[in-house]
């Protein structure tokens, strides 16, 4: 066996306590270590990141001391026969662990341990509990002053797919049956209040209701038959957190005729628009009291006290800390921060109100990641009341979940493969400064997709292979006839839109689409889930029928029939409305008997998808977003970890348990990032918050167009100056075309290891290439070039005359100028970013027949972003800064020790300067081509100038010293200025280079005169 041929990751039975674990050390074969892995977590102190590279600090390993202590005590207690428990509890514990259980009624060890741990803490004999202290969840001082008190919380950490719902059922039965047997025992409750994040989970958790026909107490055989009647004497109330928000009481009879001044008055900020400006105004509104809220939420059990609470996906339920200053948190990485903050606040404050009015016995938190989120009291650390832990690596080694395979090596030879963190690879190494667009989430979505298309196409090739394998299995009756699911998780709605247009609609002007994912002929193979839609779905407040339908689509991914055998009434009514609309508009008629998610193959999501989403058919995941924590990584990867088959786990020999894998790109998950405790570090440098001073200095705002290219009028024939076209090299060291992926195993240095347990797979472009013929691709590129010109307002040549000319140029370009290297293939040029470079190169090189005359060249502006502005500048930096008067910004960031500060001084005092801004993280750039690649030239300053009290235009000012590309950049800048001035939509512009500070005044004066002359012309 070679070093790469390693043992299977699955080494423990899912039904027994783990007896061993894999220990990995860098450069060494894996060691099968005796005993159970110690419970621990990995912590990186939250800090403002001044560069993406700081995300490489994967944190420090800390043991979960409380969990490890309780785990040992519970084992001793179990082996001693559960001393101290009631007769009801004793019967249940033995019933759950009996040997004759089989099939889906056989409980995983992690499920039994989680339930046993809670029971231990409530019932174990006193000597087993001696010295144990579980921290309470205490509200803040303001809440305490208002009469709220802390309550007891226990958290069970269980990997996604390990069966948290069953644990809730076990403990609900335990509590209710004990309470019914002994009404005076305060340790137990017959009222169980279950809170979850969304209506998807709420509906699925209805099986916790003992009065439900499909209750899991019978389907999972959790309660002996003779105890079911007692169980039904209890109440299990299942709801989503939204009901815990106090209702406003400001209207009568559902109208706004008059304000009702009853309830609790609160002062809130309401946004009004006056003369086009949004203004926050304080208003007094009236909300229901705590008693009214609790009576509404617990309306079925009025007067009942000592409530047992279950928090499902409990990492959402935390106390939001107050920020010391507005800059303590970075600008939002995605579109969910405010939503998450509101959810956490409403959820926990609602429980505080229940505790104050009715009393909470204790609260059980269940989550795969019970950690404080970024705005929690201790971001990145676990809840201090975590009492049991069966994490992802334990679940992998027990065969309970799929094994996520991540990139470990690729053709770049980098220590960290490019597609391990796709977002970071693109942002740090591939995008120009203009494409990055500053620090406030303005990354150009088309630029991200340009580099993301190759990793997506690679995994899509493997998905296609899996798709056809599943089809054959379905024909043979080995699996249901549903497709594997491919998930793409995007940073924001803008990026999701661009990705969806390429994947689902084939609208991209660059790489050809993935045909199996295209929506066509009335078939919806790809769906898009945006943040606003997710919020509406989770609350049950979808505003249109398409959003309502999407919830049912997601709920039925991978299902060949409706749960329960029939469609929900809500869906039947929805389909009736949609079909009436389809008849009127000529759309597709829906069959309500078919689950709408059955045939979905690809999901493009801004969120991590609905938590509690129980799809088992996810096989491939691509992350196109930043990941600031391992918590977030695990949550995203968790969407694909549920096994498609659990019936194969009950094997005599664990070696016979089949592996299931999910291949993952772009989710930088470090499963065991071991790192020694850090020593005392040097103090961090002082950082400065650079931003626009608004509204006080809005008159000094500088706006600029975002130019991404140029158009000119073509009158007759097109040609190419072949001497000017550079060679386009297909370099696997630059854009990886082969990647090794492997299950989650790491060395003691914290990196994924090639030598860890489990198989290593190679992902290449072979499957993608099989579907592409060179002739078809040549036609595709010629069609793209033709579309860019024919029919546009800059081309007079009809498409049928232009296409043959473009095809000749394309074939010549491919034969003369495209050079495959290493393991690449000529067809790879039809994947971005190569395809985009090829198109850009040819568009730049194609010129009109000069004999027919030439129209002025015009700029081509970006379609998906508005013009840039100093208003958007908002970032932190540790660089030198310089205060300025005639600037919209509070600071100028200096790249040099003196030169740029000197420039700022001259600009601040010159009588012709209205305002200026250093072009740092502002997003202004001038496009140009160099060595066949699109580059961005970022000049130093933008300066608004005036002449005799009237504004005359904007100066682009460069003050740098020697630059080997100075002439190239100067030519690009002059081209930009000429084109923008030809267009005239953004005023008049000028460009100047100043090599000596003493000549700055003269150049500004010359520029003012030049702009004034142009304006007068």
N, C-alpha and C positions, 0 to 999 in steps of 0.2 A: 504494500500500500504506500503510495507516495504521500508527501505532506499535504497535497491538495485533496486526497481521497480520505475523508475524515468520517468518523462515526455519525450516526443519525442524531439530529437534535432531540428527538423524542426519547427520553430515557426513564420516565416515570409513568406509572399508571395514573390516569385522571381520577380514579376512584380511591386512591390510597395516598397517605402522606408521602411527599417526596423523600426519597432515600439517598439521592445523590444530585449533583449538579455539575455543569461544565465550568472549569476554570481555564481561562485562556491567558497565555503570556505571549508577548510579541516575539515572533520568530520561532516559537516552539509549538509542537503539536498540542492539541487540547488535552487536558487532564480531567478524567472523570473523578471528581472529588466526592468522598463519602459525606453524607449528611445533607441537611437542607441549607440553602443559601440564606445568609443573614439578610434580614429586611433592612433596606437602606434607601436613601434618596440622594439626589445630586443638586447642589444649590450654587447658583451664581448670583451674587448680590445685584439687585437692579441698579442700572446706571444708565445715564444718558450716553448714547453711543455717538461719538463724533466720526466714526467710520464703520463701514460694514464689517471690517476685519475683526472688530472687537467681539463679534458674535462667535469667534473661534474659541473663546474662553468657555469651555463646556462645564465648568463648575467643579465643586469639591464634593467628595463623597462623605456623607454623614450617616451613621447608623440610626435606624428608628428604634431607639432604646426602649421606649414603652412597649412597642409591638413585640420586640424580641423577648422582653420580660414576660408579657402576658402569654405569648405563644408557648413558652416553656411551662408556665403554670397550667395552662389549659390542657397541655399534653399529659402532665402529671395527674391532673384532675380526671381526665378521660380514662386513663389507665387505672385509676383508683375506683372507677365505677360511678363517677359523677356524685360524690358525696354532697349532701345538702339540698338536693333538688326535691321538688314536690313529686307526688306519684304521677300526676298528669305529665309533667316534664320528663320524668323517667321513661314513661311509656312512649312518648314522642321520640326521644333520643334513640331508643332501641328500635323503634319502627323505621326511622330514617336510615339506620345503618344495617338493617338486616340483610343477610347474604342473598336471599331469594329475589331481591329486586333485580329487574332487568329492563332492557330497552330504555325508553325515555324516562321511566320512573326511577332509574338508578341515579343516585345523586353523586355529583363530583365531590371529592374530598374538600375542595375549596368552599363549596356551598355549605357542607356540614360544619367546617371549621368556623366560617363566618357566623353561622347561627349559634354554634356552641360558645363562641367567644362572648356574645351578648348575654346568653343565658348564664355563663360563668360569672360575669360581672354582676348579675342580679341575684343569683341563687347559690353560688358556691359557698361551701363552708367557710367560716370566718378565717381560719388559718391559711387558706389558699389566697385570700384577698388581702392579707396583712401587708401594709406598706404601700398598697397601690393607690395612686391619686390620679384621677382623670380631670384635666382642666375643664372648667365650665366656660360656656360661651357668654361672656358678659357684654352688655351694651355699653355705649359710650356714656360719659358723665352727663351729658344733656338728657339722654334718654332715662338714665337712672334718676335724675332730678324730677322727671315727669312720671315716676312711679313704675318704670319697667325694671325687671330683674333678670339675671342670667338664668339659663336653664342647661340641663345636662345633655351633651351631645356625645354620641359614639360614632366613629366613622369606620366603615369597612371598605378597604381598598381592594377592588376586584377587577381583574382585566376585562376589557370589552369582550363579550361573548362567553363569559364564564358563568352566567346564570344568576344575575342579581335579582331578577324578578322572583325566582324560586326562593331565594333567601328571604325576601320580604314575605312571601307566602308562609314559609316555615315559622317566621317570628310572629306574624299576625296570628296564626293558629295557636302558637305557644301562649301568647299573651291573652287572647280571648278565652281560650279553654280554661286557663288557670283562673281568670277573673270570674267566669261563670261558676266554677267549682267553689271558689272562696271569694265572695264579694267584698270582704273586709280587708283583703291583702293589697296594700297600696303599691306593691311591686309590679302589679299587672293592670292592664287596661282592657276594657271591652270596646273602646272606641279607637279605631286606627285611622289617622288622617294622613293620606299619602299626597305629597306635593311633587310635581314633575315640571319639566321645562316647557312642554308644549302639548297640544291636543293629540298629536300622534301617539306619544307615550301614554297620555291619559286614556285614550281609547284602548290601547293594547293592555294597559294595566287593569282593565275592567275584570280580567280573570282573577284578580285578587278579591273580588266581591264574592263571598261564600254563597250568596243567593243567585249568582249568575249561573246560567245553564252550562257555560263552558269554563267553570271555575277550575283553577289549577290544583285545588286541594284534592279533586278527584282525578283530573287528567294526569297529574304528577304523583298521585297517590301519597299526599303529604299527611293525610289525617285518616285514621282508621274509620271504617264505616259507622261504627256505633257512636262516634263522637261528632258526626256531621250535624246532627240536630242541635247539639250544644253550640257548635261553631256558629250556626246561623242566628244565635241570640246576640252575637256581636254585630258591630257596624264597621264596615270599611268604606271610608269616603275617599274617593280618588278625584283629584282636581289638578289643574295647572296653576302656576304661581300668579297668573293674571288676576284671579278672583280675590287675591289678598290685597289688592289696591283699593284704597278707600274711594267710594263712589261720591261724585259731586252731587249736591242736593240743591241745585240752583234753578230748577224749573218746576212748574206745576202742570200736570196733565200732558207731559211730553211736549210742551211748547215753551217758548222763551218769552211768554207774555209778561211775566213779572218775576222778579227774583224772590226766591224763598229764603228768608233769613232764619233757617233752622239748621241744626247740626253744629259742627265745630268750625269756627271761622279760621281761615289761614290766608296769609298774604302770599300771593304767587306773582311771578313775573309773566306778563303776557306781551307778545310781540305785536306791535301795530305798525302799519305803513302810513307815514304822513309825508306828503309831497315827494313820494318815491323813495323815502328813506325809512329803514326799519328801526323802530325805537322800542326798547323794553319799558313797559309800564307796570307799576305795582298795582295789583287788584286784590280785593278781598273776596274770597269764595268760601262756600260752606260745604263741608264734607261730613259724611256719616261718622258717628262716634265709634270708638273702639268696640263698645258693646254691640252697637248695631252691625258693625262689620262681622264680628265673631258670630252673632246670631244668624246672619245671612249665610256665612260660610258653613256653619255647622247646623243648618236649619233642620236637618233630620234627627238631630240628637240634642234638642234644646235642654239646657240645664245640666248636661253631662259634664263631668270634670275629669281631671287626671288623664289627659289625652296622650296617646302614643303617636308620635309623628315619624313618618318615613320621608326623607328627602331623596328622591331619585335624581341621579346626575347632580349630586350635592355640591360639586365645585362651583355651581352657580349661586349657592346660598352662603354669602359671606358678608361681613360688615365692611362697607366702603370707607376707607380712611380719608381724612381731610388733607388736602394738599397744602404744603407750606407756601408754595408760590405757583403761579400759573405755568411756569416753565418746567415744573418737576417731571412732567411726563412729556415724552416726545409727541409730535403730531401723530394722529391715528394711523396705524399700519394697515388697518382694514376699515370696514364700514360698520363695526359692531361695538365699539367701545362704549358709546353712550347707551346703547341698548343693553349691554351687559351690566353697566353700572345701575341702570334703573331696575333691571331684573333682580340683581342682588339686593338692592335696597328694599324693594317692595316685598321680596320673599322673606328676608330675615325680619324686617319690621312687622310683617304680618304675623309671623310666629311669635314675636314679642307680645303682640296684642292678644293672641290666643293664650299665651302663658299668663298674662296679666289678668285676663277675665276668667279663664277656665282652668288654667294650670296645665303644664306639660309634664307628663311622667318622665319621659326622656325622648330624645330625638335621635333616630338612626340615620346617618348619612351613608349613602351608597354611591360609589363613583370609582371609575378606573383611575381617576386623577384628582384625589381630594386635596388639592393645593389651592392656596390663595392666588387669584389672578392678579394682574398688574396693579389694580387699584385696591387690592385687599390690604389688611393690616400688616402683613408680612409677605410681600409678593415673592412667589417662587418657592415658598416653604409649605410643607404639608400642614393641614389642620392639626393642632396639638392634641386633639382628641382621637386621632387615628389609633384603633386598637387591634386591627388585624390587617394583614397584607398578603395578597396573592396576586403578584404583579404579572406583567406581560411575559417576562422571561420564564417565570414559573409556569405560566399557562402554555407557553411554547414547549417547554421541556416535558409537559404532561399531555401534549397533543390536543389540548382543548381548543386552540385557535389556529388560524393559518399562520404560516411563517412569512413575515415580510422580508422580501429580498431587496437589498439596496445596492447601489453601485459601490464596488470596492477597488476596481482598476479600470482604466480606459486607455485609449491610444495616445492621450496627451502625455502620459508618463508622470503626471502630477501626483503628489502624495494623496491629495484629496481629489477624487474624480470630479469632472465638471458637472455631471448630472446628479451627483450626490446632493448638491444644493444648486439647483438650476437658477433660481432667482439671483443668488449671490454671484454665480459665474457670469450671468448676463449683465448685471448691474455694475459689478466691479471691473470686469475684464473686456466687455464687448460694447457697451453703449457709449456714445459720445456724451459730452456734458449737456448739450441741448436736448438729446433724447432722454437724459435723466430728468431734466426739467426742474432742478432745485430739490428742496427737502420736504415739500409738502404734498407728496403723493401725485405729482404731475408727470410721472414717468410716461413717455409716449407709448401707448399700448401696441401700436404697430411695430415698434422697435423691439419690444419684448417678444412678440410673436415671431419676428424674423429669426431669432435665435432659438426659440422654443420649438419651432416646427420639426427640427431634426430629432430631438429626444422624443417628441410626441409620435413622430412617424416610426421611430425605432420600436417603441412599445406597441404602437398600433399594428406593426407587422407581427409581433408575438401574439397580440390579441386576436388577429385574424387567424393565426394558426390554431389558437385555443378555440375560437369560434367554430371552425370546421371540425375539430376533434369532438366538440360537444354535440354538433349536429349528428355525427356518426354515432355517438353514444346514445343520443335520443332515438335514432332509428332502431338501434339494437335494444332499446328499453332499459338502458343502464342509467339514464338520468332524464329529468323532465325536459321538454323541448323549449328551453329558454336560453337566451344568449348570455355570455359573460359580459360584465359591465366594466367600462373604462371611465374613470373619474379624473377630471381636471379641476383642481382647486385654485381659483384666481385671487389676486390681491384685491381687486375692486371691480365695480360694475363696468367701467370703461374697458378694462382688459377682457372681462368675460364676454362683452359684446363683440369685440374684435375676434376672439377665439371662436365664438359661436358662429359668426359670419363665415369663417373659414371652414370649420368642421361641419356645420349643419347646412349651410347655404352655398358653400363653394364660392364665396364672393371675394376671396383674397386675390389681390393682384400679383401675388408672388407664387408660393408653392402650390402645386395642384392639390385638390382636396383628397381626403380619405373617403373613398366611395362608400364603404360599408357604413359610415356614420352619417351620410347625407340624408336629410329629410326630403323625401320625394314620393310622388304617386300616392299622396295621402297618408304615408307611413311616417310616424314620428320616432325616429331612431335616436335622436339627440335632443335632450332637454336642457334648458338653462334655468338656474335657480339664483336669483339676485337677493341682496340683503333685505330690501324692502319687502319683497315677496315672502321671504323667510319669516320676517317679523309678523306679517299679517297671518301667515299660515299657523305660526306657533300660538298666536292668540285666538285663532278661530275667526278673525275679523277680515278675511280676504274681501277686497273691494270689487272684484269682478269675477266672472265665471271662469276665465282662463286660469286665474290664480287658484280658485277653488279646485279646478280640475287637476292642477299641478300637485296638490296635496295627495290626491288619490293616485296619481301617477307614481309619486315617490313611495307611497305606502304599499304599492303592489309590484315593485321592481322584482323580477325573478319569480313571480307567482303565476302559475298557469290557471288558477281558479281563485275565486274570492274566498277569503277566510269565512268560515261558516257556511260556504256553499251558495251564497246569494249576495248580490250587490247591496250596499247600504241604501236606504231610502233617500238619503241626501244625494247620493250619486245618481240614482234613477231620475230624480227631479232635475238635477244639473244636466244630465244627458238630454233630457227632453227639451230643455231650453236651448242647449247648444245645437241640437239637431234641427230645431225650428230655424235657427239662425243659418245653419248650413244649407238648408233648402232654399232660403231666401237669397243667399249669397253664392250658391254653387260650391259649397265646401264639402268636406268629408263627413259622412254619416257615421256616428259612433254606435257600436254594439255594446250595450251596457252589461251584457253577460261576460264580456272579455275584460279582465283587469287591464286598465289603461297603461300600466307600467310593464306589462308582460314582455313586450318586444323592444324595450329601451336598451340601447347598447352603450350610450355615452351620456354622461352627466357633466355639465360645465357649471360649476358652483362658485359663488363668492364666499359662501359660508363653508363650514365643514360638513354640510348636510345636516339634516335634522337629527339631533341626538336621540337615541332610542330607535333609530332607523335600523331595522333588523334584516336588511338584504344580505343574502349569503352568497351572491353571485359576483361580487366585486373581485376582479383578478388583476387589475392594473390601475395605478394611481400616479398622477403627475402633479406636483406642487409648483404653482407659478405665483408665489408670494413669499414674503420674508417670514422667517420663523425665529421669534425672539426667545423661545424657551423650549426645553424638551417636553414640557407639559403640552404645548401646542402641537408639537410633532406627534406625540402619542395620540392625541385626540384625532388628528387627521388620519394617521395610519389606522387608527381603530375603526374607521369607516369600512375598511376592507378585511377585517380579521375574523368575521364570523364564518365558521366552516360551512360548506355546503352539505356535508354529511356528518352526522354524529353517531349514526348507527354502527359505524365501523370502529368505534373506540373500545368496545367491550371485548378486547382480545386477551387471551391467556398470556401472551408474550408481548411486551410493549414494542418489541422490534417489528411486530406485524401491524402496528398502527400506521396507516398511510399518511404521508405528509400532504398538506395542501399549502400552496404558496400564493402570495400576492406580490407582484413585482411593483416596486415603488421608485420613482424618480423625483428628485426635487424636494424631498422631506428629510432634512438632515438629522436623522434620529440616531443618537449615540446611546445605545442601550445601557452600557455599563461604563460610563466615562470616569474611570477611577483616576483620582488625582490627589496628591498629598496635600495636607493642610497648608495653605499659603503662609509664607513668612511675611514679615512686615514689609510693605511696599512703599515706594516713594510716594509722597502726596501727589495727587493728580494736578495737572496744570489748571490755572484759573480759566474758566470758560465764560464766554460772552454771548448774550442773546441778541442776535442781529435781526432787526425787523423794521417794517415801515412804521413811521410815526403817524398814525391815523386816528382821527381825521385832521389833527392840527396842521399837518404838512402835506395834505393831499394835493395842494396846488403844485407841488414839486414832483408829482408822479411822472414817471417816464414809461411810456407804452411802446411796444415794438411788435412788428409782425413776426410770425414764425414761418420762415421760408424753408421749404424742404427741397426745392428744385426750381426749374425754369421751363417755360414754354415759349415756343416761337412758331411763326406761321410757316407751314410747308405748302408750297404752291404746286409743285409738279412731281419731281422725283426726289427720292431720298438716297443718300449715299453715305459712306463711312470712310474716314481717313484711317486706314488700318495701321499706319505708322504710330498713331497716337494711342491705340488701344493696348493696355498692358496685359500681360499674361495673368490668367486667373488660375491659381494653383489650388487643387482640392487636397488640402493638407489635414490628415487625421490627427496631427499633433495640435491643430488649432480648433477644429470642430470634431469631437470624437465620433467615430463611426462604428466602433466596437467597444462594448462595455461588459465587464464581468459583474454579475450581481450575486448576492449571497444573503443567506438568512442572518438575523441579528446576532452577531457574536463579536466581541471586541477583546482587545488585548488589555494588559494592565495600564497601558498608556492612554486608553480611552478611545482608540480608533477601531473602526471595523476591521476585522482580521480575515485574511484569505484562508487562514488555517483553522478557523472555527468549525464547529459541528454543522453538518448539513451540506447539501450539494451546491456546487458553483455552476451557474448557468452563464452562457455568453449571449448577449443581445447584440445583433448586428442589423444591417439594412438588407440582408439577403431576402427576407420575406417581402419587404417593400419593393425591392427591385424586380421580383418575380411578376409583379402586377404592372410594370411599366415597360413599354416598348419605346425605343429611342425615337422612331419616326413620329409616334404620337406626341412625345414630349417636345420635339422640334416644332410641331404644329402648335402646341400649347404656348410655347415661348413666342412664336411669330404672331399668334393671336393676341397675346398680351401686349406686344409692341404695337400691333395694329389698333387695338382698342385704346391705347394711350394717345393715339393721334387721330385716327379716322373718326369722323363724326364730332370731333371737338371743335371749339371755336378757334383753334390755332392750326387747323389742317384743312386744306381744300381738296385733298385727294380722296376719292371714294374708297371704301374698304376693299372692294374687289380688285382695285388697282394697286392698293398699298400692300395687301397681304403677300402677294408673290415676291415683291421686293424685300419685305421683311424676312420671308422664309429663306431667301438666298443669303441674306446677311447672317441669319441665325446659324445656318449650316456652315458657313465660312468661319464664323466665330468659334463654334464648337470644335472644328477641325484644326484651327490654327492657334487659338488663344486659350483654350481650356486644357489644363495639364493634370490628369489624375496622378496621385502619388500614393505609394504604399498599397494599402488594401482598398483604396477608393475605386470608384467606377465612374465612367463618364456620366451615367444617369444621376449620380449624386448631385450634379450641378443644378438639378431641378428641385432640390430641397433648399429651403432657406437655412443659413443666410446666403449660400452661394447663388441661389436663384435670384435673390434680390440684388446681389452684386452684379450678376450678369445683366439683369434688366437695367440697372442704373448705369452700368458701363456703356451699354448700347444706346440708351437714351441720351447720354451725354455725348456720345460719338456721332450719332446720326445728325446730319445737317441737310438743309434744303439745297436745291439747285440754285446756286448764287446767280446764275444767268437770268433767272426769273425775278430777281429782287428779293428782299428779305424784310419782313415786318419786325418791329422792335421786340426784343425779348422781354417777357413778362414773368414775374415770380409765380411760383406755385405754392400756395399756402396750405398749411396743415388743415385737414378736414375735421379732426376730432378734438382740437384744442383751440380755445380762444386766443387772441393776441396776448403776448406776455406783458407783465407789468411789475413795477417795483412793489405794488401792493401785495404780491404773492411771496415776497421774500420773508422768510421766518425760519431761522435755524440757529443752532448753537455752534460755537467754534472756540478752540483754544489758541487760534492764531492771533498775531498782533492786530489791534484795531485802532482806528483813528476817528475821532469825533469830527463831524462836519456840520456846517450851517446850511449850505445850499443843496441839501440832499433830502430826499424823501425818507432815507434810511437813517437810523440812529448812529451807525458806525460804517466806516469803510474798512474792509478786511485787506490787510497788506500782505502781499506775497514776497516783498523785498524788505530790506532793513530801512531804506531811506527813499528810494526812487519814487515809489507810489505815494508815500506820505507827502513828498515834495510836490508831486502832481496835484494831490488833493488840496494842498495849500494854495497853489496858483489858481486852481479852478474855483476855490471858495472866494477868492478876492477879485476875480476878473469881472468887469462891469457887464460884459456880454453874456455871461453865464446865468441862465435862469435856474438850472438845477443840474446835478450830475449824480451818477451812481457807479460804483465799482461793479463790474460784471462778474460777481462771484456768487454762485448758487442762485443766479437770477434766471438762467435758462435761455439767455440770448446767445445764438451762435450762427455762424455763416457756413453753409455746406460747401464742401469741395471734395474732389477725388484725388487720392494719392495711392500709388501702387495698386490700383484696381479696387481700392476700398473707399467707401464713403467716410469722410472725416468731418469733424466740426472744428472750425476756427473760432476761438473764444477771445474776442478783443478785450482790452483792459477796461475801457470806460465808455459809457454813453453820456452825452452832454447835450442838453437843450440850450439853444443859443437864441439871442435876440439882437436886433439892430434898430436903434432909435426907438426903443420901448415896445417894439413889436416882435413877436416870435418869428424866426425865419426858418428853423429846422433843427435837425438833430445831427450831432457829430459823433461818429464812431472813432474813438481815439485809442491808438496803440502806442504804448510808451516803453516797450521792452527793448532790450539790447539785441545782441546778435541772435539770429534765428536762421538756421540753414534753409528753412522753408518760407522765408520772408516773402520772396517774390511770388511763390505759389499762393500764399495766403493773401497777399496784397491784390493779386489778380482776382481771387475769389471775392474779396471785399468790394473791389471796384465793380465787378459784375453784379453783386448783390445790390449795391447802391444804384447802379444804372437801371436795373430791372424794377426796383421798388419805386424809384422816381418816375419811371415810365408809367407805372400803374397809377401812382398819385393818391392812392387811398390812405396812405399813412404819412402824408406830408413829404417834405424834402429832406434828403439825407446827404451826408458827406463823410469821407474817410480820410484820416491823416495818420501818419507815423511820425513820432517825435523821438529822436535818439538822444537828445540832450535837454535837460530841464530848462536851461536858459533860453531855449528856443520855443518854449511852450506858449508864451504870450503871443508871439508873432504868428504861430500856426493857428491859434484860436482866432486872432484877428483876420487872418487870411481866409479861414473857413467861414467866418461870419459874412465877409464880403462876397465870397463865392455863393453862399446860400441865398444871400439877399439878391444877387444877380439872377440866380435861377428862379427865385420866387417872382421877380419882376418880369421875367421873360414870358 
